[in-house]
Amino acid sequence: MTAQFQLALFGALPAIVAMAYVDRLDAKRPEPRRTLRLVALVGALSGIVVSIVGAVLRPLGPESGTYFAAFYDAFIVAAGPEELAKLVAMLVVAWRRPEFDERMDGIVYGARAGLGFALVENVVYLIVVPHSLAEFVSLFVARALLAVPGHMAWGAILGYFAARRRFDGTGPGMLGGLALAILLHGLYDASLFAVPVAIAHGHTTWALGLYGVPVVAYLPPLLAIVASVLTMRACAAKAVAADDADLPPPTRVTSQT
C-alpha cells in the first residue's frame, strides 16, 4: 500500500463527520444503523455507474476550453447523473421500508446517499490528483469544506421534497427536489469549471490566492455551498416541526389519593 493511498484514505473523514452531523439533526427519532449504512454503501457504489455515464456523456458535449463546455460538464456530466444516483440509492434501499415514516427520513437517507458517494469520490480524487503534499493538503481542505457538505446538502434537499410530497401531498415532489439539487450542484461545479476558461481568456484575477490557494476562484462555489447547506437546514427544521406535530399528544397521568 503506497503512502499516497494511505493518505488518501483520510479523505473518508469529512464524510464520516458529516454523517455524524446529520445523525444529530435526527437525534429525536434516529433511523436504524443498518439501513443508514446500506444507503451510504449503495450511494458509494453508484459512483461506478456515474463514472461510466460521465465517460459516455463527456465526448458528446462541446469542445473543451469554452464556457459552454464548462456548463455542459457541470450540469450534464456531473450534477445530473450524480444527483439522480443519490435519489435511486434512497429509493432502492429505504423508500419502501417501514422505518421511512417521517419527513425527516427523506433528509437523512438522501444525505447518507450523498455522503456515501462523496466518501468514495474524495478518496479517488486524493489518489489521482495531487502530485505533492501541498497539493494534497489544499485539495483535502477544499473538498472537506466544499464538496462534502455540498453532496450532503443536495442529497438531503431532494430527499426532503420527495418525503414532503409523500406524507403531505404538497411541494414539488421527487422530480422537483431532484431538479433543485441538480441546479445547486450544477451552479457549484460550473463556478469551478469556468475558472480555467476565464484565466485562459486573460481574466487572471480569478487566479489570485493566498499561500497557493486560489481564494478568488473559491468564492462563488463557497457561496453555492453556503446556500445549499442553509437550504438543507431550513428543510430539516420544517421536517422536524411537521413530524413533531403528527405525534399524538402526551397522555396526562393524574394521581389518585
C-alpha positions in Angstrom: 0.0 0.0 0.0 1.6 3.2 -1.1 2.0 6.3 1.1 -0.3 8.4 -1.2 -3.0 5.7 -1.0 -2.7 5.6 2.8 -3.0 9.4 2.9 -6.0 9.3 0.5 -7.9 7.2 3.0 -8.1 10.2 5.2 -10.4 11.6 2.6 -13.1 9.5 4.1 -13.0 11.5 7.4 -15.0 14.6 6.2 -17.9 12.4 5.0 -17.9 10.4 8.3 -18.0 13.6 10.3 -20.8 14.9 8.1 -22.8 11.7 8.7 -22.5 12.3 12.4 -23.8 15.8 11.9 -26.9 14.5 10.0 -27.4 12.0 12.8 -27.5 14.8 15.3 -30.2 16.6 13.3 -32.3 13.4 13.5 -31.5 12.7 17.2 -35.1 12.7 18.3 -36.1 9.6 16.3 -33.0 8.1 14.8 -33.0 5.6 11.9 -31.8 2.0 12.1 -28.0 2.0 11.7 -28.1 -0.9 9.3 -30.4 0.9 6.9 -28.2 4.1 7.1 -25.1 2.1 6.3 -26.7 0.3 3.4 -27.9 3.6 1.9 -24.4 5.0 2.2 -22.9 1.9 0.6 -25.3 2.0 -2.4 -24.5 5.7 -2.7 -20.8 4.9 -2.7 -21.2 2.1 -5.3 -23.3 4.4 -7.5 -20.1 6.3 -8.2 -19.0 3.4 -10.5 -22.2 3.9 -12.6 -21.8 7.7 -12.6 -18.3 7.5 -13.8 -19.3 5.3 -16.7 -22.2 7.6 -17.6 -19.8 10.6 -17.4 -17.4 8.8 -19.7 -20.2 8.4 -22.3 -21.6 11.9 -22.0 -18.4 13.9 -22.0 -17.4 13.2 -25.6 -20.9 14.1 -26.7 -20.5 17.7 -25.4 -19.0 20.8 -26.9 -15.3 21.3 -27.4 -13.4 21.8 -24.1 -12.0 25.2 -23.2 -15.2 27.1 -23.6 -17.8 28.4 -21.1 -20.4 26.2 -22.8 -18.3 23.2 -22.2 -17.8 24.1 -18.6 -21.6 24.4 -18.1 -22.2 21.2 -20.0 -19.7 19.3 -17.8 -21.2 20.9 -14.7 -24.8 20.1 -15.3 -25.0 17.2 -17.8 -21.9 15.2 -17.0 -21.6 15.8 -13.2 -24.7 17.2 -11.4 -27.4 15.4 -13.3 -26.1 11.8 -13.1 -24.7 12.2 -9.5 -28.0 13.6 -8.0 -30.0 11.0 -9.9 -27.7 8.3 -8.4 -28.4 9.6 -4.9 -32.2 9.5 -5.5 -32.0 6.0 -6.8 -29.9 4.8 -3.8 -32.5 6.3 -1.4 -35.4 4.7 -3.4 -33.9 1.3 -3.7 -32.8 0.9 -0.1 -35.0 2.9 2.1 -38.1 4.3 0.4 -40.4 1.3 1.0 -39.0 0.3 4.4 -41.4 0.7 7.4 -38.8 2.9 9.1 -39.2 5.5 6.4 -42.2 7.0 8.1 -41.3 10.7 8.6 -40.4 13.7 6.5 -37.0 14.0 8.2 -36.2 10.5 7.0 -36.0 11.8 3.4 -33.3 14.3 4.6 -31.4 11.6 6.5 -31.4 9.0 3.8 -30.8 11.4 1.0 -27.9 12.9 2.8 -26.5 9.4 3.6 -26.6 8.5 -0.1 -24.8 11.7 -1.0 -22.2 11.2 1.7 -21.5 7.7 0.6 -20.9 9.0 -2.8 -18.7 11.8 -1.5 -16.6 9.5 0.6 -15.5 7.4 -2.4 -15.1 10.4 -4.6 -12.9 12.1 -2.1 -10.6 9.2 -1.7 -10.3 8.7 -5.5 -9.5 12.4 -6.1 -6.8 12.3 -3.4 -5.2 9.3 -5.0 -5.3 10.6 -8.6 -4.9 14.4 -8.5 -2.2 15.6 -6.0 1.5 15.5 -7.1 2.9 16.9 -3.8 2.0 17.2 -0.2 1.0 20.8 -0.6 -1.4 19.9 -3.4 -2.8 17.1 -1.2 -3.5 19.4 1.7 -5.0 22.1 -0.5 -7.3 19.6 -2.2 -8.2 17.8 1.1 -9.3 21.1 2.7 -11.2 22.4 -0.3 -13.2 19.2 -0.7 -13.8 18.9 3.1 -15.2 22.4 3.2 -17.0 22.5 -0.1 -17.6 19.2 -1.9 -18.6 17.0 1.1 -21.1 19.5 2.6 -22.4 20.0 -0.9 -23.1 16.3 -1.6 -24.7 16.1 1.9 -27.0 19.1 1.3 -28.0 18.2 -2.3 -29.0 14.7 -1.3 -30.9 15.9 1.7 -32.8 18.5 -0.3 -34.0 16.0 -2.9 -34.9 13.6 -0.1 -36.9 16.2 1.8 -39.1 17.2 -1.2 -39.7 13.6 -2.1 -40.8 12.9 1.5 -42.9 16.0 1.7 -44.9 15.0 -1.3 -45.2 11.5 0.1 -46.5 12.5 3.5 -48.3 15.8 2.9 -49.1 15.7 -0.8 -47.6 19.2 -1.3 -44.4 20.7 -2.7 -42.5 20.0 -5.9 -42.1 16.3 -5.0 -39.4 13.9 -6.1 -38.7 15.4 -9.5 -38.8 18.9 -8.2 -36.4 18.1 -5.4 -34.1 16.4 -7.9 -34.2 19.5 -10.2 -33.3 21.8 -7.3 -30.5 19.6 -6.2 -29.1 19.5 -9.8 -29.4 23.3 -10.1 -27.5 23.9 -6.9 -24.9 21.2 -7.7 -24.5 22.5 -11.3 -24.0 26.1 -10.2 -21.3 24.9 -7.8 -19.5 22.9 -10.4 -19.9 25.5 -13.1 -18.3 28.2 -10.9 -15.3 25.9 -10.6 -15.1 24.6 -14.2 -15.4 28.1 -15.7 -12.4 29.4 -13.8 -9.7 27.9 -16.1 -11.6 29.2 -19.1 -11.7 32.7 -17.6 -8.0 32.6 -16.9 -7.2 31.4 -20.4 -9.2 34.4 -21.7 -7.0 36.8 -19.7 -9.1 37.2 -16.6 -6.2 36.5 -14.3 -8.0 37.9 -11.2 -9.6 34.5 -10.8 -6.1 33.0 -10.1 -5.4 35.3 -7.2 -4.9 33.5 -3.9 -3.1 33.1 -0.7 -0.3 30.5 0.0 -1.1 28.8 -3.2 -4.9 28.5 -2.6 -6.9 30.3 -5.3 -9.1 32.3 -2.9 -10.9 34.3 -5.5 -11.8 31.3 -7.6 -13.3 29.6 -4.5 -15.6 32.4 -3.6 -18.5 31.6 -6.0 -18.5 27.8 -5.1 -18.3 28.7 -1.4 -21.4 30.8 -1.8 -23.2 28.0 -3.6 -22.3 25.6 -0.7 -23.5 28.0 1.9 -26.8 28.5 0.1 -27.2 24.7 -0.2 -26.4 24.0 3.5 -28.7 26.7 4.7 -31.5 25.3 2.4 -30.9 21.9 3.9 -31.1 23.3 7.5 -34.3 25.1 6.7 -35.8 21.9 5.2 -34.7 19.9 8.3 -36.3 22.5 10.7 -39.6 22.3 8.7 -39.4 18.5 8.6 -38.9 18.1 12.4 -41.7 20.6 13.2 -44.1 18.7 10.9 -43.1 15.3 12.2 -43.5 16.5 15.8 -46.9 17.9 15.0 -48.0 14.4 13.8 -47.2 12.8 17.2 -50.2 12.1 19.5 -50.3 14.5 22.5 -48.7 13.1 25.6 -51.1 11.3 28.0 -51.5 13.1 31.2 -51.2 10.9 34.3 -53.2 12.1 37.3 -52.5 10.8 40.8 -55.3 9.3 42.8 -55.5 9.7 46.5 
